[in-house]
Amino acid sequence: MVVSRDRAGPAGHGAAAPAGFSVLEQYFDSRSLHTLRAAVAGHAAAAGLGRQRVYDVTAAAHELAANAVRHGPGHGRLLLWVAEAFLYCQVSQDGTDARAGYKRPLDPVSWQATPGHGLWLIGQLADDLTIDRGPGGVTAVVAFAITPAADGKP
């Protein structure tokens, strides 16, 4: 399911989205990662990022979502919003395993930033990466400065 609407971003990660900016909210699982990538790329381009930064945002969003699918509950939620010249991407997993229908412990190893792994790569691409763990699940937020001319490509 994809929902675009005007709303404030999650507390603690940038200011509220300006009035009139469309925010992407998309729930995903293993069967919908391709539509997630397409939606993220479209929204990142509409926010004014250059071609390389759109690729960076899309790669980061995909990696976070793929981690939730592979190492987490098998599904999650992505939010994308703009605030204070940054594009924010938040991926949340609630800890519920949809495949088994029960709560299971999250795999802490899957969320460690280790060279050669996806989170390390995200740390190289994004301007900021935060990961919050709690009893209700894991939430990762990445921020990308909106610099349309920085990569020299429209």
Secondary structure by P-SEA (a helix, b strand, c coil): ccccccccccccccccccccbbbbbbbbccccaaaaaaaaaaaaaaacccaaaaaaaaaaaaaaaaaaaacccccbbbbbbccccbbbbbbbbccccccccbbbbccccccccccccaaaaaaacccbbbbbbcccbbbbbbbbcccccccccc
